[in-house]
């Protein structure tokens, strides 16, 4: 039975980034994935890198968003240098468009929220917005520019990060489904995967919405899948340079000429189907933003399962089992949060403490909540 310093469960971008970060710091790592690497939420995402919260529930995450967005340029440069691969990292910012009759009031609220959170956002006269992005609809009544936002091709990035991890010395295994943890005297000693015992001093759970399916881990990672459907378009006439979005959807350009549009939010269990209603919803939002895309070709449709949690916040940190760390539940923000998550896990493992305050995301909050309710 071969022994490692760390076993990582989950071969998406989060697991790959953790493996790469640890391997670069001299930690002997093996990464195990139940199927083909990087083919779940990391593959299905749009790759928007935004620190602006999409909902009130996401506001506690803004410091983590900002920290990870700040790490992205160095993160991308390092992975591209390590692998010689481009990951289509775009730093042109994003435009938020407002279509309602009270668009100016919505714009004012949006700007105030972002400024209150320390995020760069500025009103953009609608004529200037259309000069920057001629595809933007004439029906947009107001717009905001978010100059610090970016995007990345999440599929290319995931493949490159996994390749960088392997080149740094991490062992990576596809088709190795982890069935359970091995424990002794109150601490982990490894995992059992495909009937094989894999020994390790530390185990990191980073298996997205599948984390709760591993024996005894649902108590730390009470995950649920949230389906998101997506569409990729291609147009010879419409050119988009930066992320365009509204309250109903978004359009994300790619270097290969595609434009990725999304997305739905559905409680459909583990069913990853694409539906007529889901695609219609996405296309309606897309054409509201950029009506010129009505003649665009649909070149791909797909769906993925976001890793949702009861409070919509990620699950990050040590558990009450010595050597067991959780890094999952990133929901809609896994691509953005990959660099900071990798850094935090490496700090926990090599230094025993972190440079950011992340207690609010502890996996132990789910253990404590029922007791607090019972005591009340």
N, C-alpha and C positions, 0 to 999 in steps of 0.2 A: 504493500500500500504506500504510494508516494505521498509525501507530506509537503505542504506549502505554508507560506506565511498567511495567505488570505485566499479564500474561495469567494468569488463573486457569482451570485445567481442572477442571470439575466444578461443577454447580449445585445441590448439596444444601445442607444447613444449614452444613456446614463451609465450603464454597466461598463461600456467600452471606455468612456472618459475616466471612470474610476480606475479601471485596470491600467490605462496608460499613465495616469498620474502616479499611481503606486509603483509601477514598474520603473518609471523614470527616477524614482527615489530609492531604488535598490530593494524593493519589496518583491518577494517571490510570489507571483499571482497566477491563479488559474481561473478562467472565466468559463462558466457553463451555461448553455442555453438549450432549452427544450426542443428547438427546431432550428431552421435556418436563421443565421445571425441577422439582427437588425431588421426583421420583417414585420414587426408589430407597430406600436404607436410611433416609433422613430421614423419608420418608412412612410407612414400615412399622413404626417403633419404637413403644414404649409411652410414652416421655417421663418415665421415672423419673429423678430427680436424686439419686443416692446416692453418697456418698464411701466407703461401706463396701465392701471388696473382695469379689467373689463367689467368688474362688478364690485360692490361694496365688500364682498367676502374676500376679495383678493388684495385689499388695501394693506393688511398686515405683511404681505409678501413684497411690497415695494422696495424696502431696503435690500432684500435678497435679489430682486430683479435688477436694481441699479448696480449692485456689486457684480453680478454675473455679466451684465451688458458691458460693464467696464473691463472685464477680463477678456471679452470676445476677440478684440483685435489681436492680442498676443496669442490667445488660444488658437485662432485660425492660422496665424502666421507660423506657429510651431508645428501644427499638424500638416500644413502644406509643405513646409521644409522637410519634415520627417518622411513624407511619403511621395513628394513630387506631384501631388494631385491638387487641382483647384477644386474648391468647394462652393464657388459662386457666392462669395460674401459681398453683399452690397450695403453701402453706408450712405445712401442718398436721402435717408429719412423717410417719413411717411406722411400722407395727407389724409386727414379725417374729414369726410364730407357730411354735411347736414342738409336734409331734404324737407323736413317738416315746416309747417307754416310759421312756427316759432323758432326757426333755425338759429336766429341770432341769440336768442336767450339760451338755447342749448349750447351754442358755441361758447358763450360767456361762462356758463357753468362748467363746461369741459376745461376751459383754460384755467379757471380758478382752482378746480380740483387738482390739475397737474402742477400748477405753481405751488399749491399748498403742500404737495408731496415732494417738492424740490425737483420737478421734472421740467425740462425745456419744452415749451409749447407756445405758439404764437398765432394770433389771428392772421389769416392769409386772405387778403381781398380776393374775391372769387375770380376776378379777371386775371390776377397773378397766378392763382391756382391752375387756371386753364392754360396759361402760358407755360407753366411747368409741366403740366400733364394735359395735353389737348384732348385726350380721350375722356376726360371728366365730363359728366353730363351737364347739359345746360339747365337741368332741373335742380341742380345743387344750389342752395340759397346762401350757404356759408361754408367756410373751410378753415381748418387749422393745420399748421405745419408742425410736425414733431421731428426736429432736425437730428436728434441723436439716435433715432430708431434705425433698424437695419433689417436685413433678411439674409438667409443662407439656404442653399439647397440641402435640406436635411438628409436626403438619401445619400448624396455625395459625401456629406460630412460624416454620417454614421459609418459608411464604408471606410473612409480615410482614418477615422479615429480608431476603429478596430484594427486596421492595418498598422497604424502607428504603435498601438499597444503590443501587437505581435512582434514588431521590429525592436521594441524596447525590452523584450524578453518575456512578456506575458504569454502564458499558454492559453489558447482559446479553443474550446470544443463546442461544436454544434451537435444537435441531436443528443444531448446529455441532460435529460429531464431529472431535476432534483426531486426526490421523493420525500426526504425528511432530513432533519439535522441529526448529527451524532453528538451526544452530550456525555459528560462525566464530571461528577462532583460540582454540579451547578454551572458548568461552562461548556461552550461548544468545543468540539474536537474535530469537526468536519461535517461532511454531508454524505448521504447515500444518493448516487445518481445512476440510474439504469442498473441497479443492483450492485454497483461498484462503490466501495468506500473510498472517499477522498479526504485525507486528513488535512487539517489546517488549524492554526491558532485563532484565526478570526474568520467570520463569515459575514458577508455583506449581501443583504437581500435587495435586489434592484430589478425585480421581475415584473414591474408594472402592474396591470390589473390582474395578472395571474399569480401575484405574490401570495394571496390568501388561499390558493389551492394547495400550497405545500403544507404538509402536516404540522400542526401546532403553531403556525405563523399567522393565522387570521387574527389572533388577539392583538398582535402588534401592527398588523397591516389589514384592517377591515376594508378591503378594496371592493369597488364595483366598476364594471366596464360601462363607459359612456360612449356610444357610437357617434362618430362624425363622418359624414359622407363628403366626398371631394370631387372636383371636376378639373381637368386640364384642358385649356383651349389653345388654339393657334390661329393667328390672323395675319394676313399679308398687309392689311390696311391699318390696323390699330397697334400702336407702339406704347408701352408703359414702361417707365424707368424706375419707379419707386412703388412701394406698397400704397394702394388706394383702398380705403375702407369706409364703412358706414356702420350704423348700429345693426344693420341686417347682414353684412357680409364683407368680403374683401377680395382683392385681386393682387396676386404676388407675381412679379415677373421673374423669369429665369433666363440665364445666358443662352440656353438652347432655343429660345424663341417661344417657349410655352408660357402660358399665364395660368397659375394655379388659383382656383376660386373655391371658396367654402364659406361656411360649413354648417352642418346640422349638429344638434345636440339631442341625442335620443337614448332612452333607456330601453335597449333592445337585447339585454343580456349579452351573451358572447357571440351573437349573430352579426357577421360582418358584411351583410348584403348591401347592395345598392338598390334603392327604390326609385320609382318614377316620381313620387311625391318629394323625396329628398332632393333629387336632381332639379326638379322644378323650383323648389325653394331657393336653391343656390343660384340657379340661372336668373331668377327674378331679381334677386339682390344684386347680382353681377351686372345685369343690364340697367338697373337703376343707377349704378355707379358709372358705368361706361357703356352706353347704349350702342356704340359702334361695334361692340363685340357680338351683336345679334347675328352677324354673318360669319363669325368665327367657327372653325371646325372643332368639334369635341374630339380630342385625341385620346383621352383616358378618363375613366371614372373608377373610383375606389372608395373604400371606407376603412376606418381604423377604430380601435378601442382605446379611448383615453383612460388612464388610471384614476378613477374618482375616489374620494374619501368622504366620510360623513360630514366633515366641516369644510370641504373643498380646499384644504391646505395640504401641502406635502408632508410626508412622514420621514423625518431625518434624525438620525442619532442612535445612541446606544440604548439597549434594553436592560431589563433586569437579569438577563442571562449573559454572563460574562463572555465577551468575545463576539456577541451578535449585534450587528449594526443594521439599521434599516435606511434605505435610500430609495423611496418610491412615492407614489401618490402625487406626481407633479401635474396631473390633470392636463390642462391646455398649455402648460409652460415648460415641458420637459426639454425642448430644444434650447430655449433661453437659459434654463437653469443648469444645464450640463456642466459648464466650467466651474461654477461655484460649488455645485454638489460634489464634484470630484475633489476640489480643494478641501472642502469640509471633511469629507471621509478620510482623506489622506492625513489631515491634521489630527482627527480623532485617533487614527491608528498609529501614527508615528510620534505624536506629541502629547496625546491624551487630553487635548483641549483645542478649542477653535478660536479663530480670529474674529468671528462674527457671533453675535448673540442669536441663537436659534432654538432656545428652550421651548418656544411656543410651538415648534414643530416636532417635539419629542414623540416617539411612538408610545411612551408611557402615558400620554394624555388619555388614551382610550381605556387604559386600565383604571385610571383615577376617576374618570367621569361617572361610572356607575356607583362607585363608593361615595362620591360627593353627593349624588342624588339621593342615595339611601340615607346618608347622614342628615340631609335636609328634611 
